[in-house]
């Protein structure tokens, strides 16, 4: 039978998991936001949280500075005056595009914020780019978000780098953004899976605890939720109190047969 210490450990584990998923989602969303503003041009007003907006903006401000400082430091080394990396557009060019898109999206989202009735759901990422509908099983939003869109960004960055349209540094950043996008969307999918799975688990746990209350539960019945049977000779009142406590621990409703 689960005791208070075991329940506290379970709650602590769930809280730690939720916290870790939140951190991963925020960090990955900060790196993927520059490409998502292109992939999802009709995203809602609350699709990106404040932390993601702040971190991505700071990142796109500082990345060109760091890239320029690295180039300057490399050229200061004697006998190492390397040619600039091949590519028409570098991380600085992408940063300018990011802030241009931020201005356009900011104006669009502001209009939605002052007129909330024009927005169906503020957390919706919007429809995907039209050509993605031509891919197999594109009706699955999670397949598009976790696989197709990151793969498109990765392949597009590689092709543009081979054509010398983007620098290797920008190509590397786009590759990393694609990976972050896939990881962020997987976290979203797993969080939604947990909601449904917890409901199904609670539905299956109720009848088991009801059997425990009636003293008809077998070891096979109790195994899925890792419970032990009550000792023999326990009073019905104590059994009922214990079963009620267990049901409250698992957050389920029990019915006596």
C-alpha positions in Angstrom: 0.0 0.0 0.0 1.5 3.4 -0.9 2.4 5.5 2.1 2.8 9.3 2.3 6.5 9.2 1.6 5.9 7.2 -1.6 3.2 9.6 -2.7 5.5 12.6 -2.0 8.2 11.0 -4.0 5.8 10.4 -6.9 4.6 14.0 -6.7 8.2 15.3 -6.6 9.1 13.2 -9.6 6.1 14.5 -11.6 6.9 18.1 -10.6 10.5 17.7 -11.6 9.5 16.2 -14.9 7.1 19.1 -15.6 9.8 21.6 -14.7 12.3 19.9 -17.0 9.8 19.8 -19.8 9.1 23.5 -19.3 12.8 24.4 -19.4 13.4 22.3 -22.6 10.3 23.8 -24.2 11.4 27.4 -23.4 15.1 27.0 -24.4 14.3 25.1 -27.6 11.5 27.5 -28.5 13.9 30.4 -28.1 16.3 28.9 -30.8 13.5 27.7 -33.1 11.4 31.0 -33.0 13.4 32.7 -35.8 12.5 29.9 -38.2 9.0 29.3 -36.8 8.1 32.9 -37.7 8.7 31.9 -41.3 7.1 28.4 -41.1 4.0 29.5 -39.1 3.2 33.1 -40.3 -0.2 33.0 -38.7 0.7 31.9 -35.2 -1.5 33.1 -32.3 -0.8 35.9 -29.8 0.3 33.5 -27.0 2.0 30.8 -29.1 5.4 32.1 -28.0 5.7 32.9 -24.3 7.5 35.9 -22.9 10.7 34.0 -22.0 11.0 32.6 -25.6 10.4 36.1 -27.1 13.0 37.7 -24.8 15.7 35.0 -25.2 15.3 34.8 -29.0 15.5 38.6 -29.3 18.6 38.8 -27.2 20.1 35.9 -29.1 19.6 37.5 -32.5 21.1 40.7 -31.1 24.2 39.1 -29.7 24.9 36.4 -32.3 26.0 38.8 -35.1 28.2 40.6 -32.5 29.9 37.4 -31.5 30.3 36.3 -35.1 31.9 39.7 -36.0 34.2 39.5 -32.9 35.3 36.0 -33.9 36.1 37.1 -37.4 38.1 40.1 -36.1 40.0 37.9 -33.6 40.9 35.4 -36.3 42.2 38.2 -38.6 44.4 39.6 -35.7 46.4 36.4 -35.5 49.6 36.8 -37.5 49.8 34.9 -40.8 46.1 33.9 -40.5 44.3 36.4 -42.6 41.6 34.0 -43.6 39.1 34.9 -46.4 35.5 35.5 -45.2 33.3 32.4 -45.2 31.6 31.8 -48.5 28.0 32.8 -48.7 25.8 35.7 -49.7 23.9 35.9 -46.5 25.4 35.5 -43.0 24.0 35.4 -39.5 23.8 39.2 -39.5 21.6 39.1 -42.6 19.3 36.6 -40.9 19.2 38.8 -37.8 17.9 41.7 -39.9 15.3 39.4 -41.4 14.3 38.3 -37.9 13.7 41.9 -36.6 11.8 42.7 -39.8 9.5 39.7 -39.2 9.2 40.6 -35.6 7.9 44.1 -36.5 5.4 42.7 -39.0 4.2 40.0 -36.6 4.1 42.4 -33.8 1.8 44.7 -35.7 -0.4 41.7 -36.7 -0.5 40.3 -33.1 -1.2 43.7 -31.6 -4.3 44.0 -33.7 -5.5 40.6 -32.5 -4.8 41.5 -28.9 -7.0 44.7 -29.0 -9.7 42.7 -30.9 -9.7 39.3 -29.2 -12.8 38.2 -31.1 -10.8 38.0 -34.3 -8.7 35.1 -32.9 -10.1 31.6 -32.5 -7.4 30.3 -30.1 -4.4 32.3 -28.9 -2.0 29.4 -28.5 -2.6 27.9 -32.0 0.5 28.0 -34.2 -1.5 28.5 -37.4 -1.7 26.5 -40.6 1.5 25.1 -42.0 3.0 26.2 -45.3 0.8 25.1 -48.3 3.4 22.8 -49.9 3.6 20.6 -46.7 0.0 19.4 -47.4 1.4 17.5 -50.4 3.5 15.2 -48.2 2.2 11.8 -47.1 0.1 11.8 -43.9 0.3 15.6 -43.6 -3.1 15.6 -41.9 -1.3 14.6 -38.7 -0.3 17.9 -37.1 2.4 16.1 -34.9 4.0 14.5 -37.9 4.3 17.8 -39.7 5.5 19.6 -36.6 8.0 17.0 -35.3 9.3 15.6 -38.6 8.4 17.5 -41.8 9.0 21.1 -40.7 12.4 20.5 -39.0 13.5 18.3 -41.9 12.5 21.0 -44.4 14.6 23.6 -42.5 17.5 21.2 -42.3 17.5 20.3 -46.0 16.8 23.9 -47.1 19.8 25.2 -45.1 22.1 22.5 -46.5 21.0 23.2 -50.1 21.4 27.0 -49.6 24.9 26.5 -48.1 26.0 24.3 -51.0 24.8 26.9 -53.4 26.9 29.5 -51.4 23.7 31.5 -50.7 24.2 31.3 -46.9 27.4 31.1 -44.9 28.4 27.9 -43.0 27.8 29.7 -39.7 24.2 30.5 -40.7 23.7 27.0 -42.0 24.9 25.6 -38.7 22.5 27.9 -36.8 19.6 26.8 -39.0 20.5 23.1 -38.5 20.5 23.7 -34.7 17.1 25.6 -34.9 15.6 22.6 -36.8 16.8 20.2 -34.1 15.3 22.5 -31.4 12.0 22.7 -33.3 11.7 19.0 -33.4 12.6 18.6 -29.7 10.2 21.4 -28.7 7.3 19.9 -30.6 8.0 16.4 -29.2 7.8 17.9 -25.7 4.4 19.4 -26.7 3.2 16.0 -28.0 4.4 14.2 -24.9 2.7 16.7 -22.6 -0.6 16.2 -24.4 -0.1 12.5 -24.2 0.4 12.7 -20.4 -3.0 14.5 -20.0 -4.9 11.7 -21.9 -2.9 8.9 -20.3 -3.5 10.2 -16.8 -7.3 10.3 -17.5 -7.2 6.7 -18.8 -5.0 5.5 -15.9 -7.4 7.1 -13.4 -10.4 5.4 -15.1 -8.6 2.0 -14.8 -7.5 2.6 -11.2 -11.0 3.2 -9.8 -12.3 -0.4 -10.3 -9.1 -1.8 -8.8 -9.4 0.2 -5.6 -13.1 -0.7 -5.4 -12.2 -4.3 -5.4 -9.6 -3.6 -2.7 -12.4 -2.0 -0.6 -14.6 -5.0 -1.0 -11.6 -7.4 -0.3 -12.0 -9.1 -3.6 -8.8 -7.8 -5.3 -6.2 -10.3 -6.3 -2.5 -9.8 -6.6 -3.0 -9.8 -10.3 -5.5 -7.0 -10.0 -3.2 -4.9 -7.8 -0.1 -5.4 -9.9 -0.7 -2.6 -12.5 -0.8 0.1 -9.8 1.9 -1.5 -7.5 -0.4 -2.1 -4.5 -0.2 -4.8 -1.9 -3.4 -6.4 -0.5 -4.6 -5.6 3.0 -3.6 -7.9 5.9 -6.1 -10.7 6.7 -8.4 -10.0 9.6 -8.5 -6.2 9.1 -11.7 -4.6 10.2 -14.1 -3.4 7.4 -14.0 0.2 8.8 -10.2 0.4 8.6 -10.3 -1.2 5.1 -12.8 1.4 4.0 -10.7 4.3 5.5 -7.5 3.0 3.9 -9.1 2.5 0.5 -10.6 6.0 0.6 -7.2 7.4 1.4 -5.6 5.4 -1.5 -8.3 6.7 -3.8 -7.6 10.2 -2.7 -3.9 9.6 -3.3 -4.6 8.5 -6.9 -7.2 11.2 -7.4 -9.9 8.7 -8.4 -13.5 8.1 -7.4 -14.5 4.6 -6.2 -17.8 2.9 -6.1 -18.6 0.0 -3.8 -20.0 -3.0 -5.7 
